[in-house]
Amino acid sequence: MYRPGLNPAGPSAPFREKELSGWLAAAVTETLMDELDTYPKPGMVSFFDSGSHPDMTTATFIKSITALKPFFAEIAAAGYRHADLAALRGIGRKAEKAMLTATAGVNTHRGAIFSLGLLCAAAGYALSRGGISPLPADQLGKIVVARWGPGLIGRQEYVGPSHGIAMYKKYGAGGAREEAANGFPTVYRTGLPALAEALECFPPEIARVHCFFALLEAVPDTTIMYRGGLEGLHFAREQARGFNSRGGVKDPAWRKTAQQIHREFIDRNLSAGGVADLLAATLFVHKMAGLSGFIADQEAVHARPRNKS
């Protein structure tokens, strides 16, 4: 049985790389399904409607998530092997190609491939070094900065042209790349505290809405900027600020308010894709503590002698 602190190279290493990468990919898949299941999520696709995306449905997202799962396993394994950014980029490009094939050309998860890919690789790296239980809250962000952060600065071609790149050129907005290069500060300073606060009183599906609106107020979302310019961004953040100032989901009328904001986003053709990606990133980081205990249990089962029959 592998024990924290030992060098991962050894008899148990093949088991760990394969099994851990599979578990991490499953965690990412579950995270993306949780993000899809969150409603109201202004302008975004959910099981209730397609938001500001008439070319997408939940079926489109599920096809994409299914197609991406093996690539998240591959990127987790790459992180476990301490791969460089060029290797991660290669996997990201393959993942995007698989996504576009599965969705007939619709971009459902380009941002998630980037952000969750880096966090998944960081989790693989952490686990390769014995970080079983618990994973400190900010460890994944620190790993991204230390291992791959310098290569992210000024690089705008990770998986091809994107709305984020267009907004970088037009407004100088750093978007997902700046967030990742700095270790996902919005996830740690805004997303996780909001999620934890809501989980103390509400079930996960409501806590996720609370987290989304906290992020919506804080994030200069380049997807919103692409569709609505700076005026659209100001509108979106003001709506979120009003929702949050009333207590978020603690307000008895929160659902009605959130649904109204969702309808106004649709009327203005606004989509908070960057916020949705950061919600998913927050959920994944939050999930890691529970996954650590699960991994330890599974390794104990793996190490247990089996009866021969």
C-alpha positions as CSV (number, residue, x, y, z in Angstrom):
1,M,0.0,0.0,0.0
2,Y,1.3,3.5,-0.9
3,R,1.9,5.7,2.1
4,P,2.0,9.5,2.1
5,G,5.6,10.8,2.0
6,L,7.0,7.8,0.0
7,N,8.4,8.2,-3.5
8,P,5.5,7.2,-5.9
9,A,7.9,5.2,-8.0
10,G,7.6,1.6,-7.0
11,P,5.3,-1.4,-7.2
12,S,2.2,0.6,-6.3
13,A,2.9,3.5,-8.7
14,P,1.2,2.0,-11.8
15,F,-1.9,1.3,-9.7
16,R,-1.9,4.8,-8.3
17,E,-1.4,6.6,-11.6
18,K,-4.2,4.7,-13.3
19,E,-6.7,4.6,-10.4
20,L,-6.1,8.2,-9.3
21,S,-6.4,9.6,-12.8
22,G,-9.7,7.7,-13.2
23,W,-11.0,9.0,-9.8
24,L,-10.0,12.6,-10.6
25,A,-11.6,12.4,-14.1
26,A,-14.8,11.1,-12.4
27,A,-14.6,14.0,-10.0
28,V,-14.4,16.5,-12.8
29,T,-17.3,14.8,-14.7
30,E,-19.4,15.0,-11.5
31,T,-18.4,18.7,-11.1
32,L,-19.4,19.6,-14.7
33,M,-22.8,17.8,-14.2
34,D,-23.3,19.7,-11.0
35,E,-22.6,23.0,-12.8
36,L,-25.1,22.0,-15.5
37,D,-27.7,21.1,-12.9
38,T,-27.4,24.5,-11.2
39,Y,-30.4,26.8,-11.7
40,P,-31.1,29.7,-11.9
41,K,-27.8,30.6,-13.5
42,P,-28.3,33.8,-15.4
43,G,-27.9,33.3,-19.2
44,M,-26.6,29.7,-18.9
45,V,-27.8,26.3,-20.0
46,S,-29.5,24.1,-17.4
47,F,-32.1,21.4,-17.3
48,F,-34.7,24.1,-17.2
49,D,-33.8,25.9,-20.4
50,S,-31.0,26.9,-22.8
51,G,-30.6,30.4,-21.4
52,S,-28.9,32.7,-24.0
53,H,-27.6,29.7,-26.0
54,P,-30.2,28.6,-28.6
55,D,-27.6,26.3,-30.2
56,M,-27.2,24.3,-27.0
57,T,-29.2,21.9,-24.8
58,T,-28.5,19.8,-21.8
59,A,-28.0,16.9,-24.2
60,T,-25.2,18.9,-25.9
61,F,-23.5,19.4,-22.6
62,I,-23.9,15.8,-21.6
63,K,-22.4,14.6,-24.9
64,S,-19.5,16.9,-24.3
65,I,-18.9,15.9,-20.7
66,T,-18.9,12.2,-21.7
67,A,-16.4,12.9,-24.5
68,L,-14.1,14.8,-22.2
69,K,-13.9,12.4,-19.3
70,P,-11.0,10.3,-20.7
71,F,-9.0,13.4,-21.5
72,F,-9.3,14.6,-17.9
73,A,-8.0,11.2,-16.8
74,E,-5.1,11.7,-19.2
75,I,-4.3,15.2,-17.9
76,A,-4.5,14.0,-14.3
77,A,-2.0,11.3,-15.2
78,A,0.2,13.9,-16.8
79,G,0.1,15.9,-13.7
80,Y,1.0,12.8,-11.7
81,R,4.0,12.3,-13.9
82,H,5.0,16.0,-13.4
83,A,4.4,16.9,-17.1
84,D,5.3,20.4,-18.4
85,L,2.8,22.9,-19.8
86,A,3.5,21.8,-23.4
87,A,2.3,18.3,-22.6
88,L,-0.9,19.7,-20.9
89,R,-1.5,21.9,-23.9
90,G,-1.4,18.9,-26.2
91,I,-4.0,17.0,-24.2
92,G,-6.1,20.2,-24.1
93,R,-6.1,20.4,-27.9
94,K,-7.2,16.7,-28.2
95,A,-9.9,17.3,-25.6
96,E,-11.2,20.3,-27.5
97,K,-11.3,18.4,-30.8
98,A,-13.2,15.5,-29.1
99,M,-15.7,18.1,-27.6
100,L,-16.4,19.7,-31.0
101,T,-16.8,16.3,-32.6
102,A,-19.3,15.2,-29.9
103,T,-21.3,18.5,-30.1
104,A,-21.2,18.9,-33.9
105,G,-19.0,22.0,-33.6
106,V,-20.6,23.7,-30.5
107,N,-18.2,25.1,-27.9
108,T,-19.6,23.9,-24.6
109,H,-16.5,23.4,-22.4
110,R,-13.4,25.2,-23.9
111,G,-13.0,27.2,-20.7
112,A,-13.5,24.1,-18.5
113,I,-10.9,22.2,-20.5
114,F,-8.4,25.0,-19.6
115,S,-9.3,25.7,-16.0
116,L,-10.4,22.3,-14.8
117,G,-7.6,20.7,-16.8
118,L,-5.0,22.7,-14.9
119,L,-6.6,22.0,-11.5
120,C,-7.0,18.3,-12.4
121,A,-3.3,18.1,-13.4
122,A,-2.4,19.9,-10.1
123,A,-4.4,17.4,-8.1
124,G,-2.5,14.6,-9.9
125,Y,0.8,16.3,-9.1
126,A,-0.2,16.7,-5.4
127,L,-1.2,13.1,-5.0
128,S,2.0,11.9,-6.6
129,R,3.9,13.6,-3.8
130,G,1.8,12.0,-1.0
131,G,-0.8,14.6,-0.6
132,I,-3.5,12.1,0.3
133,S,-5.5,13.6,3.3
134,P,-6.2,16.3,3.5
135,L,-5.3,18.5,0.5
136,P,-4.8,22.0,1.9
137,A,-7.5,24.4,0.6
138,D,-5.1,26.5,-1.5
139,Q,-2.6,23.7,-2.6
140,L,-4.0,23.2,-6.1
141,G,-3.8,26.9,-6.9
142,K,-0.2,27.1,-5.6
143,I,0.8,24.1,-7.7
144,V,-0.6,25.7,-10.8
145,V,1.4,28.9,-10.2
146,A,4.6,27.0,-9.3
147,R,4.5,24.4,-12.1
148,W,2.8,26.1,-15.0
149,G,2.1,29.8,-14.1
150,P,5.1,31.4,-15.9
151,G,4.2,29.7,-19.1
152,L,0.6,31.0,-19.0
153,I,1.6,34.6,-18.9
154,G,1.3,36.2,-22.4
155,R,0.3,32.9,-24.0
156,Q,-3.0,33.3,-25.9
157,E,-3.1,30.2,-28.1
158,Y,-3.8,27.3,-25.7
159,V,-6.5,25.7,-27.7
160,G,-7.1,28.2,-30.5
161,P,-9.0,31.5,-30.8
162,S,-11.6,32.2,-28.2
163,H,-13.8,35.0,-26.9
164,G,-11.4,35.5,-24.0
165,I,-8.6,36.2,-26.4
166,A,-10.7,38.7,-28.3
167,M,-11.5,40.5,-25.1
168,Y,-7.9,40.5,-24.1
169,K,-7.0,42.2,-27.3
170,K,-9.9,44.7,-27.1
171,Y,-10.0,45.5,-23.4
172,G,-6.9,44.0,-22.0
173,A,-9.0,41.7,-19.9
174,G,-6.9,38.8,-18.5
175,G,-9.8,36.4,-18.3
176,A,-9.3,32.7,-17.5
177,R,-5.6,32.8,-18.3
178,E,-4.8,35.5,-15.8
179,E,-6.9,33.8,-13.2
180,A,-5.0,30.5,-13.7
181,A,-1.6,32.2,-13.8
182,N,-2.3,33.8,-10.4
183,G,-3.5,30.5,-8.8
184,F,-7.3,31.0,-9.1
185,P,-7.6,33.7,-6.5
186,T,-11.3,34.3,-7.3
187,V,-12.0,30.6,-6.5
188,Y,-10.3,30.9,-3.2
189,R,-11.3,34.4,-2.1
190,T,-14.8,34.4,-3.4
191,G,-16.1,31.1,-4.6
192,L,-15.1,28.8,-1.8
193,P,-16.2,31.1,1.0
194,A,-19.6,31.7,-0.6
195,L,-20.1,28.0,-1.2
196,A,-19.1,27.1,2.4
197,E,-21.3,29.8,3.8
198,A,-24.3,28.5,1.9
199,L,-23.7,24.8,2.6
200,E,-24.0,25.5,6.3
201,C,-27.7,26.2,5.8
202,F,-28.8,25.0,2.4
203,P,-28.5,21.8,0.2
204,P,-25.8,21.8,-2.5
205,E,-28.1,22.7,-5.4
206,I,-29.0,26.0,-3.6
207,A,-25.5,26.6,-2.3
208,R,-24.2,26.5,-5.9
209,V,-26.6,29.3,-6.9
210,H,-25.3,31.4,-4.0
211,C,-21.7,30.7,-5.1
212,F,-22.5,31.6,-8.8
213,F,-23.9,35.0,-7.8
214,A,-21.0,35.8,-5.6
215,L,-18.6,35.0,-8.5
216,L,-20.8,37.0,-10.9
217,E,-20.4,40.1,-8.9
218,A,-16.6,39.6,-8.6
219,V,-15.5,38.4,-12.0
220,P,-14.9,40.6,-15.1
221,D,-16.4,37.8,-17.2
222,T,-15.0,38.0,-20.8
223,T,-17.9,36.1,-22.2
224,I,-20.3,38.7,-20.9
225,M,-18.0,41.4,-22.3
226,Y,-17.9,39.7,-25.7
227,R,-21.7,39.7,-25.9
228,G,-22.5,42.9,-24.2
229,G,-19.4,45.0,-24.0
230,L,-18.5,46.9,-20.9
231,E,-22.1,48.0,-20.5
232,G,-23.2,44.4,-20.4
233,L,-20.6,43.6,-17.8
234,H,-21.7,46.6,-15.7
235,F,-25.3,45.4,-15.9
236,A,-24.4,41.8,-14.9
237,R,-22.3,42.8,-11.9
238,E,-24.9,45.3,-10.7
239,Q,-27.6,42.6,-10.9
240,A,-25.4,40.3,-8.9
241,R,-24.6,43.0,-6.4
242,G,-28.2,43.6,-5.8
243,F,-28.9,39.9,-5.4
244,N,-26.0,39.5,-3.0
245,S,-26.8,42.6,-0.9
246,R,-30.2,41.0,0.0
247,G,-28.4,38.0,1.4
248,G,-28.3,35.9,-1.7
249,V,-30.2,32.6,-1.2
250,K,-30.9,33.7,2.4
251,D,-33.5,36.1,1.0
252,P,-36.9,34.3,1.0
253,A,-37.6,35.7,-2.5
254,W,-34.2,34.6,-3.8
255,R,-35.5,32.2,-6.4
256,K,-37.9,34.6,-8.0
257,T,-35.2,37.3,-8.1
258,A,-32.6,35.0,-9.6
259,Q,-35.1,33.8,-12.3
260,Q,-35.9,37.4,-13.2
261,I,-32.2,38.2,-13.6
262,H,-31.9,35.0,-15.7
263,R,-34.7,36.3,-18.0
264,E,-33.1,39.7,-18.3
265,F,-29.8,38.1,-19.3
266,I,-31.6,36.2,-22.0
267,D,-33.3,39.4,-23.2
268,R,-29.9,41.0,-23.5
269,N,-28.2,37.9,-24.9
270,L,-25.7,37.8,-22.1
271,S,-23.9,34.7,-21.0
272,A,-21.7,34.3,-18.0
273,G,-19.6,31.5,-19.3
274,G,-16.5,32.5,-17.4
275,V,-18.4,32.6,-14.1
276,A,-19.8,29.1,-14.9
277,D,-16.3,27.8,-15.4
278,L,-15.2,29.3,-12.1
279,L,-18.2,27.8,-10.4
280,A,-17.0,24.4,-11.7
281,A,-13.5,25.1,-10.6
282,T,-14.8,26.0,-7.1
283,L,-16.8,22.8,-6.9
284,F,-13.8,20.7,-8.0
285,V,-11.5,22.3,-5.4
286,H,-14.1,21.8,-2.7
287,K,-14.6,18.2,-3.8
288,M,-10.9,17.3,-3.4
289,A,-11.1,17.0,0.4
290,G,-13.8,14.4,0.2
291,L,-12.0,12.6,-2.6
292,S,-8.8,12.3,-0.5
293,G,-10.6,10.2,2.1
294,F,-12.2,8.1,-0.6
295,I,-8.8,7.5,-2.2
296,A,-7.3,6.4,1.1
297,D,-10.2,3.9,1.6
298,Q,-9.8,2.5,-1.9
299,E,-6.1,2.0,-1.5
300,A,-6.7,0.1,1.7
301,V,-9.1,-2.2,-0.3
302,H,-6.5,-2.6,-3.0
303,A,-3.8,-3.5,-0.5
304,R,-6.0,-6.1,1.3
305,P,-5.1,-9.7,0.6
306,R,-7.6,-11.4,-1.6
307,N,-8.9,-15.0,-1.1
308,K,-8.0,-17.4,-3.9
309,S,-10.8,-19.7,-5.0
